[in-house]
Amino acid sequence: MSKRQPRTATTAPTSAKVRGVKLERVAPTSPSSGGAVRVRLGSHERVLDPTTVQLLSFVLALVVFGLVMVLSSSAVEQFAAGENFSGKFIKQLITAMIGLPFLVIAMRQPAAIWRKLATPAILLALLLELLVFTPLGYSVGENRAWLSIGGFTFQPAEATKTALIIWIAKFFDDHRGKLDRLVNYAPKLIIWLGVIIGPIIIGKDLGTTMVIGALVLGGMWFGGVPLRHIGIAVGAAVAGALALASTSSIRVARMTSFFTGQCDYEDLCWQTSHGLYALAAGGIFGQGLGNSRAKWSWLPEADNDFIFAIIGEEVGMLGCLGVIALFVGLIVVLVKVIGHSHTTFTRTAVGAFLVWIAFQAFVNIAVVLGLLPVLGVPLPFVSSGGSALITTMLAVGIVLSLAKEQPTRTSPERTRTR
């Protein structure tokens, strides 16, 4: 009888093959890095590292959940207006299907290409902003911030956010080692930002201006600008936001009523009050998906700026905490990408994107909770809005492209000037 041979340990990666698609677990390159997943499609091969998988998981979970909530929150008013009850949902779904290829194409590009595209991208965004003031542009309320071309509506400021994350990264990378004195970079930065953000300010879009301001401050922080300079920038940003708010009588009234606590329920406090009513009605577990009462014409912008209130009413506090957890998970992964980056450009671009998403989500949720006056800021990846979803998914693709950056021995390490 033949003796059974002892089983020996092997370091070969595990794999599985299903109808020509081979998934292979790749051995970790370091004890702390975890394993990647290699996907083989015939002769093509793609390796998805853990960071990419995690980031995509959080983003796609938010997008899919947003699609469900857009359908639920918009169906009633769409039907009441004599339109297809799923009209906004279909538009959002098509937008997501357009945004996904943008994300995939962007993430497959070499990281170096975004530095080359930074200036052309910001000039294109500026051109779109200026078109708002032509017959192609139109206003919603007091804000002139939209374009209508061939039946397709678009908000150019959303493209500006994505272009800014790579432009500001290139700016601080170009000025690396020269940031200890304001005179070395501040005049040029102020002029450029004035030109870029100027049309948005003229259009009186305070919410978007605040988000872009936070994005720029985030880029300054991660770009290595000294803290004393950032303090000056924060003061200027707050003063500018207050000055812009003062140009609108409605915004002045909203801010006054918010800080004094005296508000007309049937006028300025209608939206905030019904947002809080919706959250309170949801309780811990919610009224059930589709069972919101606030969306029956009680809550304006139920599928956009106040979609978080509908989430609270239908899926309860647990659902709200789940959404917040997805944003926190996304932020944690972005922090990990920043920690592993080895260039000023990558660190600044990813940091600016992190601050953009975190600040915008915070403002949206804080407004619904009554912690801030109404500012008209949508919830990233979740609220309805085609241009916002496409450009944000494109920005995610850029971040994933930069996350593939590999460390080199010549990569400069920088320390913050205090």
N, C-alpha and C positions, 0 to 999 in steps of 0.2 A: 504494500500500500504506500502511496505517495504521501509524504508529510505536507500538511498545509503550511504555506509560507507565511511568515508573520507579516502583518500589515505595517507598512512604514508610513511615517508622517510625510506629508507633501506640502509644498508651498504654492502649488499651482492654483491659480484662481478658479473659483467655482463658476460654472456657466450653465446656461440652459438655452435650448434652441426650439423655437416654435415657428414652423412654416417660414423658414428662411430668415427669421429675425432672431439674432443671438444676443442675449443679455449676459454680460460677464462681469462678475464682481472683481474689481481690481484691487490688488494688495495695497494697503496704505503706504504712502511714502515716508510717513513719520508716525510715531505712536499717537500723536494728538490730532493728526489730520483726518483720520477716518478713511473709509474706502470710497472710491468713485464707482460709477456705473458706466461700463462701456457698452454702447449700443451698436450692433453691426447689422447693416441692411445690405445684404449682398456684398459688393466690394467696398461699400462705404462704411466708415467707422466714425463714431462720435463718442467722446468721453464726457460724461456729465459729472462734475465734481460735486461734493456734498453741498457747498455753498450755493451753486447754481440750482440744485434740486430744491433746497430749502427756500430760496428766494422766489423761485417760480411757484412753489407750492402755496406760499402765503399770498402772492399776487393773484394767482388764478382762483384761489378760494374766495378772495374778496370780490373779484370780478363776477364769479358765478353767483355768489350770494347777492351781489348787487343786481344782477339780472332778475333774480327771483323777486327782490323787493321792488324793483322798478315796475315789474308787471303788476304786483299787488297794489302798489301805492298809486299808480296812474290809471288803472282800468276804469274806475268809476267815473272820473271826470272826463276821460276820453269818450266813454259811452254817452254821458250826459251831453257832451258837445256834438253828438251825432256822428262821431268818428269810430273807427275800429277800436274796440276796447284794448286790443293788444298793440296798437300802433306805436306807442313809445317803446314798448318792450322789443318789438321787431327792429326798430331803429337802433336801439341800444345793442341788440344782439348782432346786427350787421356791423355796427361800429366795433364791437369786440372782435369779430371775425376779421375785420380789416386791421385792427391794432395788433393782433397776434402775429401775423406775418411780419409786420414792422419790428416787433420785438425780436423775433427769431433771426431776421436778417441782420438787425443791429448787433445782436449778441455774437454773431459769427464773424463780425469784422475784427481785424486786428486793432488793438488798443490805440496804436499810433495814428490811425486815420482820423480819430475824433479831434486830435489837436490840429490837424490840417483843416478840418471842416468848421472849426470854431468861429472864425471870422465870417466866412460865407453864410453860415447858419444864422448868425445874429443879424446880418444885413438883410437876409431874406425875411426874418421875423419882423424887422423894422419896416420893411416895405409893406408887409401885410397889415401892420398896425396903421400905417398911413392911409391905406386903402379904406379904412373904416370911415374916414372923413370925405370920401367920394360918394357918388350915388350908389355904389355897391354896399355901403355901410348902412346900418340902421341902429336904432336905440331900443332898449327895453327899460322902461321907467326913465330914470335920469341918466342911465349909463349908455353912452354910445360906444359899444365894444364888440359889435358883431358884423360879420360880412355875410352876404347872401349872393352866391354865384351858382347859376344854373340849378336853382332849387336846393342847393346844399348850403346850410348855414354853418358858420365857423367863427370861433372866437380867437383872433390872432394872439391875444395875450397868453393863451395856453401854449402856443408854439414858442413864445418868448421864454417861458419858464424852462423848457427843454433846451433851447439854444443857450440860455444863460449859464446852465450848469457846466457846459464845456467851454464857453467863452471866458467865464470868470476863472475857471481852472487854468486855462492858457495864460490869462493875464498874470496871475500870481506865480505861475511857473516861470514866465518870462522875467518877472521881477524878483526872482529868488535871490536872497542875499542883499536886497536893496530896501527891505521893508522897515528898517529901524527908524527911518525919518519920513515924515509925511510928504515932504517936498519931492521925494524920489518917485512917488507913485500916485498920491492922492489927487493932484490936479487932473491927470489923465483919466483916472478912474471916475472922478466926478463928472467930467465932460461926457465920457462914454455912457455912463449910467443915466445922465440927464437926457441924452438923445434917445436912449433905448426905452426908458420908462416914461419919458415926457408925454407921448401920445396916450398912454394909459391914464396918466393923471389928467390930461385934458379931457379925456372921455369920462372922467369922474367915477372910475371903477375903483372905489376905495378898498374893497375886499381883496381884489387881485393885486393891487399896489402893495398892500400889507404883506401878502404872501411872497411877492417878489422881493420886497425889502428884507424879509426874514431869510430868504434864499441867499441873498447877497451877503448878509451878515454871517450866515453859516459858512459861505465860501471864504470870507475873510478869516474866520476862526481856524478852519482847517487848512487854509492857505498859509498860515504862519504869521498873520498880522499881529503886532503887539497888542496886548490887552488894553493898554491906555488908548490906542487908536480906535479899537473896537468900541470902547466906552463913548468916545466922541461920536462915532457913527450911530450908535444906539440913540443917543440924545437927539441927533439930527433927524433920525428916522421917526422918533416919537413926535417931535415938533412938526415934521412934515405931514404926518398922518392927521394930527389935530388940525393943521391948517387946511388940509384937503377936506376933512369932514365939515369944517366950518363954512365951506362954500355951498353946502346943501342944507336947506331949511329942514328937510325931513330928517337928515342925519343928526343935525343939531337937536331937534326935538327928541329923537330916539335916545341920544346920549344924555340929554337933560333928564328925561323921564327915567332912564335907567339908574342914574346916580342919585336922583332925588327920591325915587320910589313912587312918584306920583305919575300915573299913567292912565290914559283913557282906554278902557277895556275894548270898546267898539272901534277904536282907531289904531293907535300906535301899539297897544299891547295885545291886539287880537291874535297875531301869529304866535307870539311868545306864550301867551296864556294857553292857547289850544295845543301848542307843543307840549307844555307841561301836563295838561289834562291827558293827552295821549299816553305819555310816559306813566303817569299815575294809574291810568286804567289798565295798563299792561301788567302791573304788579311784578311778581317774580317769574311766572311762567308764561305770561302773555295771554291774549284772547284767542290765539290761534291764527295761523297764517291765513291771510285774506279777510280776517274779521275786524279790521280796524273800522272805527266809526269816524275818526277824525278826517279820514280821506274822503268822506262824503261831503266835500266842499266846505268843511269846517277849517281845514288847515291849508293855507296857501303854500305852494312849492313843496307839496308832500313828497314828490318823487325826486326832488333836487336838494335844496338847502336844508329842508326839514325831514329828510328821509330817515334820520336817526330816531325821530319821534315815532314814526310808523313802525320802525324796527322794535322799539320799546313796547309799543302797544300790542303788536302781534306776536312777538316771540319773547317778550318780557325782559326783565333785568338780566336773566341768564344769557339771552340772545345779545343784548347790548355788551355784556362783559365778553362774550365770545368775539364780537367784532373788535373790541378794544384789544383783546388778546392777539388777534391776527395782526393788528398794527404794531403792537409791541414786539411780536415775533419778527416782523419785517424789519423793524428798527434794530433789533439785536443782530440780525444777519448783516445789515448794512454796517453796523459798528465793527463786526468781525472782518468785513471786507476792508474797511479803513485800517484796522489794526494790522492786516497782512499786506497793505500796499507799501510800495517802496519808491514811489515818485510823488512829487508835489501835485502833479496834474491829476493822478488818480485819486489821491487823498482828498483834494479839494472838490473835484467833481462829485464823488460819491457823498462827501460830507454835505455839499450844497443840496443834493437830492434828498438826503436824509432829513435835513432841516425843513425843506419844502414840504415833504409828505407829513412829517410829524407836526409841524406848525399848522398846516391846513386842516388836518384831522382834528387837532386840538381845538382850533377856532370853531369849526363846524359843530363839534359836540358841545363845546362850552356855550355856544349861542342857544342850542336846543335846551340845555340845562338851565338857561337863564343867568349864566355867569358872565356873559358878555352881551352887549347890545347887538341887534340884528345887523350882520355885515354882508350877507349874500355870498357866502363861501361854501361850495359843495364839498361833500365827503369823497376823498379820492378813491377811485376804482368802484365806488358803490353808487353814488348819485347819478341820475341820468345826465347825459351831456356828451355828445359824440366827440367834439374836438378835444375835450379834457381827457377822455379815456384813451383816444389814439395817441396823443402826445405823451401822456404819462406812461403808457405801455412802451412807447419808443424810448423814453428815458430809462425804463427798467432794462431794456435791451442794451443801452449804452453802458449802464452800470455793470451788467453781466459781462460785456466785452472787456471792460476795464478790470473786472475781477479776475480775468484770466492772466493778468500781468504776472510774469515770473520774476523773482528777485534776481538781481545780477550783482556781481562784486563791485561794479562801478556805480551802482545806484546811490545817489546822494542821500544821506540821512541828515535831516534838519532839526534844529531845536527852536522852540518858540522864544522870541525875544520878549522879555518882560518889561 
